[in-house]
Structure formats: C-alpha cells, structure tokens
Amino acid sequence: MSITEAFEKTKHHFFVESVAFDGVKADVKLKEEVKQYTVEQFKYWGERAEAVLKAKVGPLGLSPDAIRRAARMGSMKGRSSAYNEVAYIDSTATDQTLVSCVSRLKVIGSPWRTVVMEGTSNYIFGLHAGFENVSAMTTLLAILHAAESKVDFCARYGIHIEENDWLATTFHRHPGDNGEPKGRDAMDAMQEAEIGASFGPAYNSLNKSPLESDHKKKQGRVDHRTPGSTMGRVRKRGEPSRAELARLNFPEYMALLINEILYHNNQEIIELPTLEMRRAGVEPTRRGVILWMQQNGYVASTPRNLDSLRVRCLPTLKGVIYQDGVHLLDPMTKTRRVIPGLVYRSEWLNSHVLSSYKSSKNVRVHLNPSYPSEAWIHLEGLQKVDLVTHDPERRELTLLDWLGLMQDQRMEKHLGATARTQAAVNRIEETQRATARADKERKAELRELKEAGKVPSKTSLNKDIRKNKAEELAAMTGMPRFTQSLQSEARASAVTQEATSMAVPRPSDAAMHDPFEALVHQSLRQGSDPTVSQE
C-alpha cells in the first residue's frame, strides 16, 4: 500500500463527518480540520512516532530485541577452524547499466552477481556475474567457479594472474538465505557433490553478514563509480536517464570488478585471525592467511570432482551435431532454430564423431551463459568443445549478446525483404525490355533477308558459331583469335606463298645491285605484277 493510499484511508477512518448516497454514488463530507494535515506530515510521523506505528513482531517472527542480541554475539569471521569448511553464498544487483558488446547504443540494463566467500578471512573464492535472474542456476555457477582455476577466466578480460593469485577449492557447507540457494537443482547438485547447506530466516542477513557487508563495499568501490550507475535506487525527478549515461559493456565492467576482487584477496591489509599466524609472520592479507592454513593443515577434506560439478552446475541447453560441429539451439523458442554462428568443435570431436558423420544427432550442451565460448557435451564421457570463430571479439559475447545479434540479423533480413522484392521486380522488367528490343531488331533483319530471298535456315543459324565468336572477339578487342577453320586457311595460304617463293630463282649477287632487277624479283615473290614508276 502506498503512502497516499494509507493517508486517504486514515482520513476516511478518523475524519468523516457524514455520508450520503445518491443511488450507488457516495457523497462523503470530511471534517474541516482534515485540511490541516498533509501527506508529508503523515509520512514523517508514521515513520518516527513509535506511539503511532510500532511493529510488535518482525517479518520473521523475531522481535527487534532478538535481532539486536544476535548482532551482538560477535563477528562471523574466524568461527571456522578450516578455510574450506564454510563459505557464504549470496546474490546482489550490480547497480550498473551496461550496453551491448554489439553496439554502444543498445542498452541491456543491469546484471546480477553471485559471490562465494569463505568464513575465516572473507576470501572471495567464487564469482558469477551475468544477466540471468538470480536462481539456483546462478548459485551453482558460483560454486563451480570457486572450484575451478581462475587463470583462464581472468585472461578473458585481459587480466593475467598466477594460480596463487586467485585460489580454488570446494567447501563443506554453504550458508545462504531462503532464496535462490534453496532451489531444487541447487540442493540436488550439492547433495551429489557431498556439500551441505544451511539457510537462515528470510529478511535476516545475520547468517551471512560478512558477505552482505562486502556487497555494499563492492557497490561503492566499483558500481557507483562508473557511468550509468543506478546508485542502488530508482532515478529521481530531474536526474539524467541511466540509458543516456551508460557506456561500459559487460567485459569492460567485469575487468573492473575482477581487479577489485584481486585487491580484496591479495593486497588489502587485514587483522590476522589468530595469534599463531602473527607469531609465524604471516602476510596480513587474505591470501596470506589462506596459504598459511593450507601449508599447516587447517584444511577440511572435501570432494572435488570438477566433471561432476560441471554436469550439475552448468545449465543444460539443447544442441545438435551437424557435419561442421555442434550447433546450439535457441533457448528462447520451442522450435528447433539454430543460433547462427554459434558452432563448437574440438580435436576429439573431429576424430571420433565428425570424421564418420552420417546424420544429425541431438546432444545436451553444458555452458556458462556469461561465457559461451566454451562448452561441454556428453559423448563417451564429458568432452570440452570450443567456439569456432576467427573474430576474437565474438569470444567476449555473452549468450544474451548472441541472441540479440541473432534478433538483429533476423530484423535486417526482414527489413531487406522489401529491397530484395524490388530488385527482383526491377530485374524482370529490365530483362523483358531488353528482350523486346532485341526481338524487334531480329524481326527487322529477318524481314530484310526475306525480301532479298535469303531467309536463313535452322542449319545455317547453328553453323560457324566458333568462327562468329572469333570475329566478334576480334571486333571487340582488336586482337584476332583464329579458330580452327581460320588457322587452316592461314596454313594453306602460307604453303602457297612458300611454294611460290621456291619457284622463283634467287637472283645473283650482281643482279641484286641492279634496282630494276631487285624490284622484279620482289614482285615475283609476292605474287604480283612489278610496277615501275616513270622515273
């Protein structure tokens, strides 16, 4: 109920003087003193005057005193004896407005992030950021990220680290709230991986207070300092639109967030949890604490089968194997529509499947929607396949960007249908016009030949086509190209000239000095009559 509606109901309850009805229409007369009060006064006293509005019981059934006592029980940090025993998990909005990787003018809103933070020093082991709504899937993706190496993950966004710069592990138990971690998929995956979970009361952050505090810290250091930030609230009147201020795309934002997490884990100075660490001279950072606990046996035994985690944690999409690789089907439609350009291959797939390809085959594809450049399929075990592309920027696209790019291409094709139709109609008209003009000229030529009594037959039309082509080529280019018949005529002419030259005796050396004799001899060789000028 809004403040205005509550204020109106209050006036109706306390300040009605009389009520009259005209049929079904009411005419309520209020007391004069009601004009003295405003909505702002009602809101002010409603929020501050305990005698007017007081919540006897909180929304969870916990009294305010019980909540305050729980908050005074001490810090959640340091309650675990092993660094991988307990890890808090929670999701929050990023307070950021991002644009698509395809176009800076295509605003795609704010992503969500899910964080896995261990309980001894608040080291962040896992992270998932994406445009999917928080759910059991995002929880599982964060748990999987905590167990995997982060070297390749950081390299996607241009950040180069070593293995010890962002550690990986699995945990015995994940405290969370009554939201997304309590989904059936998440519970089944945790049970199969032998990971426990605990859930605190709804609307109560005490069971994961360190992570709740860190959310606010990351939002202040990263989200609220970048253009297009929502600042964690609705836009007020007079403020510029977030869509106009949005500048960064998802990979650019992720680089800022990862750098902040690396500073949080590796550089930020903290108070060491125990005096034993102080005596040992442990580096006062979260990474120093975790590495010391690893070296000194403060580790709980946990199962760590990454293949099993990938199968259970990564969302499953439908795919189909064609001759060129694994194609991903559009998850937004019920029809079998392939996402253009999203094709996966690997050396194993080429040698074991594609080399003996006979027909298409349906397959289940496991991939991270925030990074669909790599995926896993079930064929003789879990096999990794990589995106086939020569464009490095396409590897940075999220699945949402791929779907948006596909929609843009479909829209462009739809808008280009009019142009294609117009071009086809133009070609038909141009062809008919050229044909009509040529047919008119052909009929005129036939008419002239008919008047002269030289009507060509079908045989004559099919005769000497090569010779006609050679003559046309010579006329167009000025470079004669002899056909077989022309070459035969040329060879016969050359033989005749050679025989003529052999029949004429070669003049003597003395005759060559006489100009008249030389002229006669030259004429005889060329097969023409000698001509002598008057001179």
HELIX and SHEET records of a PDB file:
HELIX    1   1 ILE A    3  PHE A   14  1                                  12    
HELIX    2   2 GLU A   32  GLN A   36  5                                   5    
HELIX    3   3 VAL A   39  ARG A   48  1                                  10    
HELIX    4   4 PRO A   64  ALA A   71  1                                   8    
HELIX    5   5 ALA A  136  ALA A  147  1                                  12    
HELIX    6   6 VAL A  151  ALA A  155  1                                   5    
HELIX    7   7 GLU A  163  ASP A  165  5                                   3    
HELIX    8   8 GLU A  180  LYS A  182  5                                   3    
HELIX    9   9 ARG A  184  GLU A  192  1                                   9    
HELIX   10  10 LEU A  206  LYS A  208  5                                   3    
HELIX   11  11 SER A  209  ARG A  221  1                                  13    
HELIX   12  12 ASP A  223  ARG A  225  5                                   3    
HELIX   13  13 ARG A  242  LEU A  245  1                                   4    
HELIX   14  14 PHE A  250  ASN A  266  1                                  17    
HELIX   15  15 LEU A  275  ARG A  279  1                                   5    
HELIX   16  16 ARG A  286  GLN A  295  1                                  10    
HELIX   17  17 LEU A  306  CYS A  313  1                                   8    
HELIX   18  18 GLU A  347  HIS A  352  1                                   6    
HELIX   19  19 LEU A  354  SER A  356  5                                   3    
HELIX   20  20 PRO A  392  GLU A  396  5                                   5    
HELIX   21  21 LEU A  399  GLU A  451  1                                  53    
HELIX   22  22 LYS A  458  LEU A  461  1                                   4    
HELIX   23  23 ILE A  465  THR A  477  1                                  13    
HELIX   24  24 GLN A  484  ALA A  503  1                                  20    
HELIX   25  25 ASP A  509  MET A  512  1                                   4    
HELIX   26  26 PRO A  515  GLN A  526  1                                  12    
SHEET    1   A 2 VAL A  16  ASP A  22  0                                        
SHEET    2   A 2 LYS A  25  LEU A  30 -1                                        
SHEET    1   B 3 ALA A  87  ALA A  93  0                                        
SHEET    2   B 3 TRP A 112  GLU A 118 -1                                        
SHEET    3   B 3 ILE A 124  GLY A 130 -1                                        
SHEET    1   C 2 LEU A  98  VAL A  99  0                                        
SHEET    2   C 2 VAL A 107  GLY A 109 -1                                        
SHEET    1   D 2 ARG A 173  GLY A 176  0                                        
SHEET    2   D 2 GLY A 196  PHE A 199  1                                        
SHEET    1   E 7 THR A 316  TYR A 322  0                                        
SHEET    2   E 7 GLY A 325  LEU A 329 -1                                        
SHEET    3   E 7 VAL A 338  ARG A 345 -1                                        
SHEET    4   E 7 LEU A 382  LEU A 387 -1                                        
SHEET    5   E 7 TYR A 371  HIS A 378 -1                                        
SHEET    6   E 7 LYS A 361  ASN A 368 -1                                        
SHEET    7   E 7 THR A 316  TYR A 322 -1                                        
END                                                                             
